[in-house]
Amino acid sequence: MTNKELSTKIRKTLKESGYTSKDIKVSVRSSLYDTVAKITIHNPHINKNEIEKLLLTAYEEIDRDIVTGEILQGGNTMLFIDYEYGIFEEVAYEWAATAKGLMHSKEEVTRIFDGLYLLDPDRTGVLSIRQQNEKASCTYKVYNLSHLCEFIYKFVEFGTIAV
């Protein structure tokens, strides 16, 4: 299958699932002997996990060494799905007041929502955010106010911070 054919098939699959070309950009290129499809999400309300479920099983093909699991060169089709840089800044800003209050908390563990916690284990101001519920169990560092706003937005919008 050529790059153009693969690109067309991916776009068709996305269109059949209700996504438009304004929501998601598809770019397919050859990388030595492999094919790489870069899918960029331009709409902050689209769940990346749903796009991955839709496309990865249908289009990604990676050959691995049986013993080591190493990816073999040549003939692979890899998909890289990610959000456009800075896409969440504007929509996450609505959580700025909440995030600011949370960052000033002196508690070791601050509950944000059921299953979402802000952690300051050493009480030094070096913060982490932890999701612990039926959807996921993960911890990320929080670098600044906008970063915390983004995590809160993702949890409210998608039910997980791991998108």
Buried (B, 14 or more C-beta within 10 A) or exposed (E): EEBEEBBBBBBEBBEEEEBEEEBBEBEBEEEEEBBBBBBBBBBBEBBBBEBBEBBEEEBBEEEEEEEEEEEEEEEBBBBEBEBEEEBBEEBBBEBBEEBEEBBEEEEEEBEBEEBBBBBBEEEEEEBEBBBEEEBBEEEBEBEEBBBBBBBBBBBBBBBBBBB
